[in-house]
Amino acid sequence: MAGRCEDIPGVEWVKGTGEFIRVVPELCDGCARCVRVCLGDCYEISAKKALVRSLERCMKCAACWYVCPRDAIVFSWPRGGTGFRTDWG
């Protein structure tokens, strides 16, 4: 997905982000905090573990990483600032 997002006004995604979030299954206890906090609906719970469904709508806010009590989410800021742009800063 690249370009303006119709259902989230003022948001645009840019190609070239690469892998910047992953879940370590051995550490995940399936608490679903990442699912609840993610504005982009990027996560799902399957077999009592969090999985990254898709990063196409990820806003690179790191909220998922911050709320994970087991440090099961590995997050690094996308290289070069690609991925997400907003009209509001």
C-alpha positions in Angstrom: 0.0 0.0 0.0 1.4 3.3 -1.0 -0.4 6.7 -1.2 -3.2 8.4 0.6 -5.4 6.4 2.9 -9.1 7.0 2.4 -10.3 5.7 5.8 -7.7 7.5 7.8 -7.7 11.2 6.7 -4.3 12.9 6.5 -2.3 9.7 6.3 0.0 8.5 3.5 2.1 5.4 3.3 5.4 5.3 1.4 7.0 2.1 0.1 10.4 0.8 1.2 9.9 0.4 4.9 11.3 -3.2 5.2 10.9 -5.3 8.3 10.9 -3.3 11.4 8.5 -5.2 13.7 8.4 -8.8 14.6 7.0 -11.0 17.4 9.2 -13.5 19.2 6.8 -16.4 19.7 8.7 -17.9 22.5 8.2 -14.8 24.6 4.6 -14.0 23.7 2.0 -15.1 26.1 -1.0 -14.0 24.0 -2.1 -11.1 26.3 -3.4 -9.2 23.2 -2.3 -5.8 24.4 -0.6 -5.2 21.0 -3.9 -6.0 19.3 -5.9 -3.6 21.5 -3.4 -0.7 21.1 -2.6 -0.9 17.4 -4.4 1.8 15.4 -3.5 0.1 12.1 -5.0 -3.2 13.1 -1.7 -4.9 12.3 -1.9 -7.8 14.8 -4.0 -10.9 15.5 -4.0 -13.6 18.0 -3.7 -17.2 16.8 -2.9 -20.3 18.9 -2.6 -18.0 21.9 0.2 -16.0 20.3 0.3 -12.5 18.7 1.1 -12.5 15.0 1.8 -9.6 12.7 -1.1 -9.8 10.3 0.2 -7.0 8.0 2.3 -3.9 8.4 0.7 -2.1 5.5 -1.3 0.2 7.9 1.4 0.4 10.6 1.8 4.0 11.9 5.3 3.3 13.4 4.2 4.6 16.7 5.8 1.8 18.7 2.8 1.5 21.0 2.8 -2.3 20.6 6.4 -2.5 21.6 5.8 -0.2 24.6 2.8 -2.1 26.0 4.2 -5.7 25.6 4.9 -6.9 29.2 7.0 -9.8 28.0 9.3 -7.9 25.5 8.0 -10.2 22.8 7.8 -7.4 20.2 11.0 -6.4 18.5 10.7 -2.9 17.0 13.2 -0.7 15.2 12.4 2.6 13.5 12.1 2.2 9.7 15.2 3.3 7.8 15.1 6.7 6.2 11.8 7.7 7.7 9.9 5.8 5.1 6.6 4.1 5.8 4.2 6.6 7.3 3.5 10.3 6.8 0.8 12.5 8.3 -0.5 15.9 7.5 -0.4 16.8 11.2 3.3 16.5 12.1 
